[in-house]
Amino acid sequence: MTRNTSVVIPTLVRIKPGALDRVGVYVQRGQFQNAVILFNKELDRTLIDRLDWSLASNGVAAVDHVPVTSSSFEQAQEIFQSLPQKTDVIIGLGGGKALDVAKYVGFLTRMPYFAIPTALSNDGFCSPQCSLDFKNKKKSFPAAMPYGVVVDTEVCLNAPRILWLAGIGDSVAKITSVYDWKLAYKKLGTQVDDFAALLSDATVFQLMAKPDHDLEGMRLLATALMLNGIAMEISGSSRPASGSEHLISHALDLINAKPRLHGLQVGVSTYMISQLQGRGADRIATLFNTTGFWDEIRKDPFIRQEWIEAIKTAPTIKNNFYTILSEKDQLSDLIAIMDKDPCLQGIFI
């Protein structure tokens, strides 16, 4: 059965050097006057000052500054309940915690929301879901798609390099997730939105053409991650961006003795899953060699036994979510890949 697709996409998109200093112009153009800024508590104060200056210079009042200390459902609810009455726009500045909380508050208030990521470690800054801590577990909640996406490529370039590598890892996951989505259609009749699948696929290969740690590389990565988020909005599910590789990462989050960056976990699991799927492994390996992704992980290797437990757990993470991990017991094949694949030597201990 066909359906009419109605999607929410950003009205304003600016991905360029110096964009942070123009946020006041963009907010004022939307005729917003009173902003609440949610930011990571540990964020460089100069970035907050630059945002404040830009807003004030364009007649926009920053009526409150709220440091986000955790990505908890409880803190998001508390912020929502304490918003000044005259607030008419929410601005999220920083990394995953601040942006997840900000876009959930935007969803609750039905107010326009500006996403200003200061690093490009995952596609969450422009997606219809957010990940919040709820009863000691990570849980996905509906979230506001941003009215505006502002990515200052200079700011992102100056963020720790490992965050860029995490963004690369999260981006390549679209290769395996789209395969899993189409596999779910063949096996269960899971509806596939062809345009969303095409959009996710296209963003990955555009990024692979120039995987450089420079301003242009940041522009390509930001664009790819943003369009991945929009693909999820188009399809009404996480399927264009999340498959078996994400199930392994989610399972790792439950098992890991210490937290690891989502994109690093996803990148490694994407490479392993691509071997099972017989699609894209060589290109992923080349990308990770070129960017130094493998080298970064070898500085702090993953725990092999945690990954084995995560692979066992992964198929149970989501109900009615068919992937290649649902085909048969893939554990022995994945352990063989972990132990014998040349690219993965030194990745696990």
C-alpha positions in Angstrom: 0.0 0.0 0.0 1.4 3.4 -1.0 1.4 6.3 1.4 1.7 10.1 1.0 4.9 11.2 2.4 5.0 14.5 4.4 8.3 15.3 6.0 9.8 18.1 8.1 13.2 19.3 6.9 15.3 22.2 8.0 14.3 25.6 6.6 17.8 27.0 7.0 21.1 25.2 6.4 24.5 26.9 6.7 27.6 24.7 6.5 30.6 26.9 6.1 33.5 28.6 8.0 32.5 31.3 10.4 28.8 30.2 10.5 28.7 30.4 14.3 29.2 34.2 14.1 26.2 34.5 11.8 23.7 32.6 13.9 22.1 35.9 15.1 21.4 36.8 11.5 19.8 33.5 10.8 17.7 33.6 14.0 16.6 37.2 13.3 15.6 36.3 9.7 13.1 33.7 11.2 11.7 36.6 13.2 12.6 34.9 16.5 13.4 37.3 19.4 13.9 35.3 22.6 16.3 32.3 22.6 17.1 29.7 25.2 20.6 28.2 24.7 21.3 24.7 25.7 25.0 23.8 25.7 27.4 21.1 26.9 28.7 22.0 30.4 32.3 21.4 29.3 32.0 23.4 26.1 34.7 26.0 25.4 33.4 29.3 26.8 34.6 31.2 23.8 32.1 29.4 21.5 29.2 30.4 23.8 30.5 34.0 23.9 30.6 34.1 20.1 27.0 32.9 19.9 25.9 35.4 22.5 27.6 38.2 20.6 26.0 37.2 17.3 22.5 37.1 18.8 22.9 40.4 20.7 24.2 42.1 17.6 21.1 41.2 15.7 18.5 42.1 18.4 17.9 38.6 19.7 17.8 38.1 23.4 19.4 35.1 25.0 16.8 34.8 27.8 18.5 31.8 29.4 21.7 29.7 29.2 21.3 26.1 30.4 24.3 23.8 30.8 23.4 20.3 29.9 25.2 17.9 32.3 23.7 14.6 31.1 21.5 13.3 28.4 18.9 12.2 30.9 15.1 12.2 30.3 14.8 13.8 33.8 17.0 16.8 32.9 15.2 17.3 29.6 11.8 17.4 31.4 13.2 19.8 34.0 14.5 22.2 31.4 11.2 22.0 29.5 9.2 22.8 32.7 11.5 25.8 33.6 11.6 27.6 30.2 11.0 31.3 30.4 7.5 32.0 29.1 8.7 34.4 26.4 11.0 31.9 24.8 10.2 31.4 21.1 13.3 29.5 19.9 15.5 26.8 21.3 19.2 26.7 20.3 21.4 23.6 20.9 25.1 24.2 20.9 27.8 21.5 21.4 27.9 17.8 21.2 25.5 14.9 21.5 24.2 15.5 25.0 23.2 19.1 24.5 21.7 18.5 21.1 19.7 15.5 22.2 18.3 17.3 25.1 17.7 20.5 23.1 15.8 18.7 20.3 13.7 16.8 22.8 12.8 20.1 24.5 12.0 21.5 21.0 9.7 18.5 20.4 7.9 19.0 23.8 7.4 22.8 23.3 6.7 22.6 19.5 9.1 25.5 19.2 11.6 25.9 16.4 15.0 24.5 17.2 18.4 25.4 15.8 21.1 22.7 15.9 24.7 23.9 16.1 27.0 20.9 16.4 30.6 21.8 17.4 31.9 18.4 16.3 30.7 15.9 13.7 30.7 12.6 15.6 27.3 11.2 14.5 24.1 12.0 12.5 22.1 12.9 15.6 22.1 16.7 15.1 19.5 16.4 12.3 17.3 13.4 13.0 13.7 12.8 14.2 14.9 10.9 17.3 17.1 11.6 20.3 18.8 9.2 22.7 18.2 9.9 26.4 19.0 8.0 29.6 15.8 6.6 31.1 15.8 4.3 34.1 19.5 3.5 33.6 19.2 2.6 30.0 19.5 4.5 26.7 16.2 4.9 25.0 15.1 6.6 21.8 12.5 9.3 22.0 10.8 11.4 19.3 12.5 14.7 18.7 12.1 17.9 16.8 13.7 18.1 13.4 15.7 21.4 13.4 14.3 24.5 11.9 17.9 25.5 11.3 21.2 23.6 11.0 24.3 25.7 11.4 27.6 23.9 11.1 30.8 26.1 11.5 33.3 23.9 9.6 36.2 25.8 11.3 34.9 25.0 14.7 34.4 21.3 13.8 37.8 21.1 12.3 39.3 22.3 15.6 37.5 19.7 17.6 39.5 16.6 18.6 40.3 14.5 15.5 38.8 11.4 17.0 35.3 12.9 16.9 35.7 13.4 13.1 36.7 9.8 12.8 33.6 8.8 14.8 31.5 10.7 12.3 33.2 8.8 9.5 32.4 5.6 11.2 28.7 6.5 11.7 28.4 7.7 8.1 29.7 4.4 6.5 27.1 2.5 8.4 24.6 3.5 5.8 26.2 0.9 3.4 25.2 -2.0 5.7 22.0 -0.5 7.1 20.4 -0.1 3.6 21.3 -3.7 2.7 19.7 -4.9 5.9 16.6 -2.8 5.2 16.2 -4.4 1.8 16.8 -7.8 3.3 14.0 -7.2 5.8 11.7 -6.4 2.8 12.6 -9.7 1.1 12.1 -11.7 4.3 9.3 -9.9 6.1 7.9 -7.4 3.7 9.2 -4.5 5.7 8.3 -1.3 3.8 11.3 0.3 2.1 11.2 4.0 1.0 13.3 4.0 -2.1 14.1 7.7 -2.0 15.3 7.5 1.6 17.5 4.5 0.8 18.9 6.2 -2.2 19.6 9.4 -0.2 21.5 7.4 2.5 23.5 5.5 -0.1 24.5 8.6 -2.0 25.8 10.5 1.0 28.3 7.8 1.8 29.9 7.6 -1.6 30.1 11.4 -1.9 32.0 11.4 1.4 34.3 8.6 0.3 35.4 10.7 -2.7 37.1 13.2 -0.5 37.6 11.9 3.1 40.0 14.7 4.1 40.4 16.4 7.5 40.1 19.9 6.2 37.3 22.4 5.7 36.0 20.8 2.6 36.1 17.4 4.2 34.1 18.8 7.1 31.5 20.2 4.7 31.1 16.9 3.0 30.8 15.0 6.3 28.3 17.5 7.8 26.2 17.3 4.6 26.3 13.5 4.6 25.3 13.2 8.3 22.5 15.8 7.9 21.1 14.0 4.9 21.2 10.7 6.8 19.0 12.3 9.4 16.6 13.6 6.8 16.4 10.1 5.2 15.2 8.8 8.6 12.5 11.5 8.7 11.4 10.6 5.1 11.1 6.9 5.9 9.6 7.4 9.3 12.1 5.0 10.8 15.8 4.6 11.6 16.2 2.0 8.9 18.1 4.2 6.3 20.9 4.8 8.9 20.8 1.9 11.3 21.0 -1.8 10.8 22.9 -4.8 12.2 26.0 -2.7 12.8 24.0 -0.4 15.1 22.5 -3.4 17.0 26.0 -4.5 17.8 26.9 -1.0 19.0 23.8 -0.7 21.1 24.6 -4.1 22.7 28.1 -2.9 23.4 26.7 0.1 25.2 25.0 -2.3 27.6 28.2 -4.4 28.1 31.2 -2.1 27.9 33.3 -1.7 31.0 34.0 1.8 29.9 32.0 4.1 27.4 33.3 4.2 23.8 32.4 6.7 21.1 29.3 5.5 19.2 30.8 6.2 15.8 34.0 4.2 16.5 31.9 1.1 17.5 29.6 1.5 14.6 32.5 1.9 12.1 34.2 -1.3 13.2 31.0 -3.3 13.3 30.0 -1.9 9.8 33.3 -3.2 8.4 32.6 -6.6 10.0 29.0 -6.8 8.8 30.0 -5.7 5.3 32.1 -8.9 5.1 29.0 -11.0 5.9 26.9 -9.1 3.4 29.6 -9.3 0.7 29.2 -5.6 0.0 31.6 -2.6 0.4 34.3 -4.1 2.7 37.2 -3.1 0.5 36.0 0.5 0.1 35.4 0.8 3.9 38.9 -0.6 4.6 40.4 1.9 2.2 38.5 4.8 3.8 39.6 3.7 7.3 43.2 3.3 6.2 43.2 6.8 4.5 41.7 8.6 7.4 43.7 6.9 10.1 40.5 5.3 11.6 42.2 2.0 12.3 45.3 3.6 13.8 43.2 5.6 16.3 41.4 2.6 17.6 44.7 0.6 18.0 45.8 3.3 20.5 43.0 2.1 22.7 41.8 -1.3 21.4 38.4 -2.8 22.0 37.9 -5.8 24.4 37.4 -8.9 22.3 35.2 -10.7 24.8 32.8 -7.7 25.1 32.4 -7.8 21.3 31.6 -11.5 21.3 28.9 -10.9 24.0 27.5 -8.0 22.0 27.3 -10.0 18.8 25.3 -12.6 20.8 23.0 -10.0 22.2 22.6 -7.8 19.1 19.7 -9.7 17.5 17.6 -9.3 20.6 18.0 -5.5 20.9 15.0 -4.5 18.7 11.8 -6.5 18.2 10.8 -7.2 14.6 14.0 -5.7 13.2 15.2 -8.1 10.6 18.9 -7.9 9.6 21.6 -10.2 8.4 22.1 -11.2 12.0 18.6 -12.7 11.9 19.6 -15.1 9.0 21.4 -17.7 11.1 23.8 -17.8 14.0 26.6 -15.5 12.7 28.8 -15.6 15.7 31.4 -18.0 14.5 31.7 -16.2 11.2 32.1 -12.8 12.9 34.7 -14.2 15.4 36.7 -15.5 12.5 36.6 -12.0 10.9 37.7 -10.4 14.2 40.6 -12.8 14.6 41.8 -13.3 11.0 41.0 -10.1 9.0 44.3 -8.2 8.4 42.6 -4.8 8.9 41.3 -5.8 12.4 44.7 -6.9 13.8 45.4 -4.8 16.9 41.7 -3.6 17.0 40.8 -6.2 19.7 42.6 -7.4 22.8 
